[in-house]
């Protein structure tokens, strides 16, 4: 057949061999413990319906746009931190649910999609939903102006629309690397530790704050910038 549902077994990984199942049209991987998708999943050229909600995914494969027949993509209630530029190549996509994730940025290419950014379907479910993320700065125009920017689906029954605002209160304060409301020598030390790799798994907030000159690179220039700021008072 062209339909697959994970069944009663909790999945932790999906094998690369799934890319060989090119006749698949519908995939349900919701309610599992997946942390990543195999790159080969983007070889499913006939896939039209992909449900990934309630997992622990942090990203999509970079060539997600290869799924040219995809109509429905549900990745709600994951831990997504990024979306690839290639999402703008999903020309047939009508539903995109990315609510309740950890997204702080969405590429401008998403505006290439032919999605009804403001509408609901006959079941009163949104065609697009991105509520409960941290989309606070540099949001693509098509999303920024969308009435469904803060739309989500209820987690219990997953059957009706709810509104969940973007979480912007925890956005970083530049140079306050340890997020204590102060900029001092501790922030210098923490920035050096990030540069040297001594700091294990720094958070997105820490990395944001350590990039003192906002050039998307954390290096000695950021250390100098913090030092100059401290000694300017």
N, C-alpha and C positions, 0 to 999 in steps of 0.2 A: 504494500500500500504506500501512500504518500503522506502518512500521518504517524507521528511518534510522540508518545507521552512517557515521561520517565517512570511511571508506575509507582509502586509502594516503596521502592528502594531510594534512600537518600543518596544523591549523587554528589561527589566531591570533585570529580574531573570528568571531562568529556574526551574520548580518544580522538586523535587526529584522523583516524579512519572514517569519522563521520562524513568527511568531505567526499567520500566515495558514494554516498547515498544520494546521488544527484537528482533522483525523482521525488525526494521529499518536498512536500508543499507546506506542511504544518509541523511546527516543533513546539512542544510544551516542556520547558525545563524549570517551571516555577516551583517554589517551595523546596529548594534544595540548598546545598552549601557550596555552590560553585564560586570560586574566586577569580577565575579567568576562563575565557573561551579559546578553543584551539583556532589557529589561523585558518585551518582548512574549512571551518564552518562557512567561510565566505565563498567557498566553491559550490555551494548549494544553489545553483542557478535558477531552480524552479521554486525556491522558498518564497512563500507569500505571507506567512503568519509565523512570527517568532515571539514567544512569550518567555521572559526571563525573570519575572518579578519574584521578589522575596528570596534573593540569593545574597552573595557577598562580593559581587563583581565590582572591580575598581576601574575597569576600562573595557573598551571594545577593541577588536583587531583593527589595525590601521586601515586595512582595505575593506572595511565594512561596506563601502559603496559598491562593491562588486555584486551585492545582492539586489540586482536590478529589478527583480519582480516583486520585491517585498512591499506589502501593503500595510502591514500591522507590525509595529515594534513596541513591545511592552517591556521596559526595563525598570519599572517602578520598584521602590523599596529594595535598593541595592546600596552599594557604597561607591558609586561611580564618581571619579575625580576628573575625568576628561572624556571628551567626545572627539573622534578623529575628523579631520577636514573632509574626508571622503563621504561623510554623511550627506553632503549636499548632492551626491550623485544618485541618491535613492529616488529616482524620478517618479516612481509609482506609489511612494509612501503616502498614506492617508491618515494613519494614526501614529503618533509618537508620544509615548508616555515615559517620561524620565523624572517623575516626581520622587520625592523622598530619597535623595542621593546626597553626595557631597560636592556637587558641581559649583565651581566658582567662575567658570569660563565656558562659553560655547562659541565655536568658530562661526564667523560671518557666513560661511558657506551654507549654513543651515537654512538661510533665507532663500536658497535656490529651490527648496522643497515646495511642492504644490499642496501644502496642507492648509486647511481652513483653521487659521490660528485662533480665531475667536468663536468658532461654532461648536455646537453639541450635536450628537447624532439623535436618531429617533428614540434611543433609550436614555437620552439626556446625559450621555457620557461625552466628555470633551474629545475632540480630535487630537488636541495637544494639551499636555499637562506637565508643568515643571515646578510645582509647588514644593516647599520644604527643601530647597537647596540654598546656596549662598550666592545667587546671581545678583550681585549688588553693583558691580562696576563693569563698564564696557559691554553691556548686553546688546546683542544684535537687534537692530531696529524692529524686525518682524516679531521678535519675542518681547522686547521692551514694551511695545504697544499692544501686545496681546492681552485680551481680557482673561485668558487662561494661564497667564504666567504663574499664578499662584494656585492653580487647580491641581487637585490630587483625587485619588479614589479611596474610599474608606477601607482600612486594612482588615477589618473583620469579615465583611461579606464581599468586598471588592465589587460592589454593584451600584454605588451611587457617588456622585461628585461631592467633594468637600473642598474647602478653601484653607490652604496652609501658606502663610507668608514666607518670604525669603528670610533666612537667618543671617542677618548682617551685623549683629552686635559683636560677634567675635572676630571681625575683620582686624587685621594686624595694624599696630601702630609702628610705623617705620622706625627702626633702630631699637625698639623695645623688644629685644629678642626673647627674653624670658617672661614677657607679658605680665609684668608686675606694676605697670603704670609709671615706671621710672626709667630713665636712660642714664646708665652709669657704667662703671668699669666691668660689672658683671656681664653686661651686654657685649662689651668688647671681647671678653674671654669666650663667651658663647659663640660669637661670630668666628673667632679664630678656630675654635673647636670644630665648627661646621666645615670650615675651609680645609682643615687638616684631616677631616674624617673621624675625629675623635668622638664627636657627638653621634650617638647611634640613633638612626631613624628620626631625625628632626621632623617636627610636624610642619604642615603647610603654613601655619601661622608663624612659626619660627623662621622658616625659609623666607617668607615674605618680609618679615621685619629685618632680617639680616641683610637683605638686598637694599642697603641704605641709599644708594644712588639710583635705584629703580631701573637698572639696565638689564635685568633678568640674568645677571651673573653675580655670584658671590665670590669676592676675591679681596685682596689687600686694600683695594680702593675703598671698599665698604668699611673696613676697619679704620682707615684714615678718616673717612667721613664721620664716623661715630665719635672718634677722638676729637676731631675739630669741633663737633657740635657740643660735646661736654665742656671743652675748654673755652667755648665762646661765651660762657656765663661767668 
